[in-house]
């Protein structure tokens, strides 16, 4: 009898990284012009680096799920893998899309029809008339779709995994170098297109592969990460001062390598200061909901409060907008995202010896399934985000 998989647990340092990722992203979308100036303003304008940290974390977490399942069962249930990814991300995304479009229609003179590109996750290539932050959600959905197919082929070839993941990262760099003209708008396709933004996700999966599948190499990678983490963070801090063409072509690669070094350095060490705090855990839990709703929350605040109180200092309006972002994001998590996690546990639970209700093959996989499924359900209720 195969023992049940051990319960998953939240890793405090990863929660700290999630919390650290959402803060610059929110500040970048907070309308800080005229409020944060000088160095603070430059740093806020470069808040996109938080998105790249999310990419690295997503690659690490989803890669870890992939390699653990493959090690335990000898392969991946493709349908379950996709079902769990999509049930985790797409229902909240669709609700957020409805909220964003409805708020836009209510708060502006918008007469545009609903844009169905957002349902097909095409807007990161075809344009973002509204809900600009959704470009990164397109990148992740495309990655989740292709990852198990590509890795399924790569694992059949000796050395195929590191070559494939390294090639994915390298292709993004080369695509930007070849396709981005001098002086290009920094928010063009090189910023949003999936094939130009694969480094963070691919490198995160590669780090997870070493950790789970090549543990003999992990100590070496961890030492390298700890040696490079501080220089890498220094590079991230220098991003606001990089020349435009360097930013458009090379900065994403440097930032993603820096964040992979940080991730590897802290992934299996004792919790860092504040990493285990309830505040950090809550910010990490709600980061996806905050990310999706932040821009609409800020816009609503400016239109309903900022416009009605023009004499209030802009710094206070910034604090008011940030407070609304936190409240709306928390409410969205409780009302939408957490019920979605419950639905996923019911429809496509973590793989055990018991087939899921949605993906079951009649007459197979009974074993000790009741115990295993209960164990997996407890693990997911503890907050696993995989």
N, C-alpha and C positions, 0 to 999 in steps of 0.2 A: 504494500500500500504506500503510495507516494504521500509524504506529509503535506499538510496545507502550507501554502505560501505564508511567510511571516507577515504580520500586519505592517502596512506602510505607515510611516510617521513623517510629520512635517520636520524639515531640517531648518533649524533656526537661522543659520547663516544664509540659506537660500531665501528665507522670508525677508531677511535684512536686505538682500540684493534686490528683491522685488520692490520693497518699499523705497529703496534708493533709486530704482528705475522710474517709478511713477512720479516722483517729486519734480525732476527737471522737465519731464514731459508736460506736466500740469502748468508749471511756471512759463514754459514756452508758449502755451496757449492762453495765458491769463491776461493778455493785453497789458503787458508791463511797460510799454513804451511811455516814457515820461515819468514813470514811477521808479523803475530801476534803471540807473544810468551808469556810465563808465564800465568798469569791469563787471559789476553785477548785471548790467544790461546785456553785455556781450555773452556772459555765461547763460543767462535766461534764453537768449536767442538761439543758443546751441543746445537747447534741451532735447533735440532729436537723439542725442546720444543715449538717452534713456530707452528709446525704442530699440536701439541696437543691443542694449543689455537685456531687454526682454527677449529678443531673438536668440541670444546666447543661452539664456535660461530655458527657453522653449526647446531648443535643440537638445540640451542636456537632459531635461525631464522626459521628453518624448523618446529620445534615444535610449534613456535608461529603461523605460517601459518596454521598448522593442527588444533590447538585448537581454533583459531579465526573462521575458516570455520565451525568447528563442533558446536561452540556456536551460530553462526548466522543461520546456515541452518539445524542444528540437525543431521548432518552427513557429510561424506566426499565423494566427487565424485572421486572414486579411479582412473579412467582413466585420469581425469584432473590433479589430484595430480601427478601421474607419468609423464604425458606428460610435465607438467611444470618443474618438476625436471630434466628430461632428456633433454628437449630442452634447458634448462639453462646450462647444464654441458657437455653433450656428443658432440654436434657439435664442440665447441672449442677444446675439448679433441682430437677428431679425426683429426682435422686440425693440432694441435700441434704434434700428433703422426706422421703424414706425414712429417711435417717439421723436426722433430728430426731424423727420419730414413733417410730422404734425405740428411740432413746435415752430418749425420754419414757416409753415403756412399760417399759423396763428399770430406770430410775432412780426411778420413782414408782409409785404405786398406780393409775395411769391404766387405766381400763377402758373408755374411750370408743372407739367404732368409728372407723376411719379417716375423716377428713373430706374428702369428694370435692370440696368447694368449692375446696380448695387446688389441685386439678388443673385446674379451670376458671378459675382466677385471679379468683374472686369474693369472696374473703375480705376484701378491703379495703372492701367494702360490707356484707357480711353478718355480720362479726364475726371476731375472731382469738382462738380458744380457746388456741392455742399458736403458736409461731413468729411472733411479732409483727412481726419485721423484714420479713416477706414482703409486707407491704402495698405497699412501694415497688416491688417486682418486678411486682406486678399493674399498677401505674400505667405502668411502662415497657412491659409487653407490650401493654396497651391502646393506648398511644401508637404503638408500632411497627406495630400492625395498622392504625390509622387514618391515620397520617401520609402514606403514598404516595397513598392515595385522595384525601385532602383537598388535598394539594399538586398532584395531577394535575388537579384542577378549578381550583385557584387560579392555576396557571401559564397557563391559557387566557384569563385576564382581565387586562387592563392594571392594574397595581398590586395584583393579587389576592394576591400572596404576603405582602407586609408587612401588608396589611389582615387577612388570614386569621390569620396568626400573632399579630398584635397582639390580634385579637379573642379568640383562644383564651386568651391570658394574662388579658385583661380579664374574660372570662366567669368565670374561676376566682375573681378578686377579688370580683366582684359576687355570685357564688353564696355566698361566705362572708359577705359583709356582710348579705345578705338572709336567709340561712338559719340563721346561728349565733346562738342566744339569748345574752343577757347571762349571764356566769358559767358558760358551758358548759365541760365537761371538755375540757382542752386536747388530749386524745388521741382526740377524737371523729371524726366523719366529715370535719370540716374538715381534719383531719390526714391522713386515709387515702384519701378518695374521689378517684377519678381526675379528675372534672370540677372539683374544687376545688384540684387540685395540678398544673395544667398550665403554670404560669408558667415554671419553670426550663427544661423541655424545649422549650417553644415559643420562648422567647427565645434559647436556645442554637442552635436551627435558624435563627432569624432572623439571628443573628450570622454563622453559616456561609453563609447566603445572600448577605449583603453581601460577605463575603470571597471567595467563589467566583464569584458571578454579577454583583456590582456593585463591582468593584475600584476604580472611581472614587470610591466613597463610603467605602471602607475606611480611608484615612488620617484622614478626619474622625471616623469611629467610634473608631479607635484613640486619637486624641488625647482624645476624650471619655472613653474608658475609663481612660486614664492619669490624667486629671484627677479622675475620680470614684472610682478604686480605693481610695484611702486613706479618704476619707469613708465609702465603702460598708463597708469593713472595720470602721470605727468603729461604724457602725450594727449590724453583726453582733455585735460585742463587747458592745453594749448590750442585746441581745435578752434575756438573763436577767433584766433589771430592767424590762422592759416590762410595763404593766398587762395583766391576763389578756385582756380583750376586745380590746385592740390586738393582742396576740399572735395570738389566734384569727382575727382578720379581716384584718389588714394586714401582719403581720410577714413572712409567706412572700413576698409581693410585694417588700418591701424587701430581704430577704436575696437573693432571686434576681436582682434588679437589681444588687445589689452584686457578686455573683459573676460576672455577665455582664461587668461593668466590669473586674473582675480578669482574667477570661479574655481579653478583647479586648486588655487592656494587655500581656499576656505571651505571647500565642499565637505571634507571629512575631518576637519579640526574642531576643537571645542568651540562652543558658541562665542562669538565676538561680543563686545559690550553692547548692551541694549537689544541684541538679536532675539532674545527670548522674551522680551517685554510684550505685554498684551497689545500695546499701541502698534508696535511693529507688525505683530501677527495680524491685526485687523486691517492695517493698511495693505499688507500683502494679500490677504483674502479678498479684499474689495478692489484690488488694483485693476482687474479686467473691467469691472463695472464702471469704475471711475474713468478709466481710459475712454470707454465708449461714450460716456455722457458728459464729459468735462466741457467740451466746446459749447454744447447746447446750454449747459448750466451757466457758463460765463456770459453767453449772449443774452440769455434771459435776465440775468442780474443787471447787465448794463442797460438793457431796454426798460426794465420794470423798476429798477431801483436807482441805478446810476443816473439815468435821464431825469428822474423825478427829484433827485437831490444833487443838483449840479454844484452846490457850494461846499459839499463834503470833500475833504482832501482825497486825492486819488489813492494814497496809501491805504486809507480806510476802506475805500471801495474795493481795492485789491484783496484785503483781508475778508471783506464780506463775500466777494466772489469765491474765494477759496473755501470759505465756510459752506457756501451753497454747494460747491462741487463735492465736498465731503459728504454732506447730507444726502444729496441726490444719488451719489455713487453708492452709499451705504444702503439707501432704500432700494435701489435697483438690485443690489446683491441679495438682499433679503427677500424681495418680492419676485425676482426673476431668476437670478443666477443660482441661488441655493436650491429652489425647486427643480431647476434643470438638472442639478447634480443628483437629486433624489430620483428623478425620472431615469437618468442614466443607470443608476444602481439597479433599478427595477427592470429596465429593458435590455441593457447590455452590461452586466456586471463584469468586474475584473475576472479574467479567465481562471477557472478552477476545473475540477473534474466534473462539474455539473454544467451542462449546456445552458446558455442564457435563454430566457423566454423568447427573445426575438430570433436568435441564431441557432436554436437547438436542432439537432438531427434526431428524429424520433428513434427511441430504443437504444441510444448510445450515451455513454458518459455518465453513468449513475454513481458508481464507486462510493466515496465518502463525501459526495457533493454537498450535502446539507451542512456539514461542518465547515467545509472549505468556503462555501458561499457566505456563511455567517461570518467567517473570519475576514473575507474580502470586504463584506459590507461594513464591518466595524472599522476596517482600515480606511475606507473611503469616507465614513462619517467623521473620522478624525481630521479630515481636511485635505486629503490627497488631491492634487490638482492635475494628475496625469490623465 
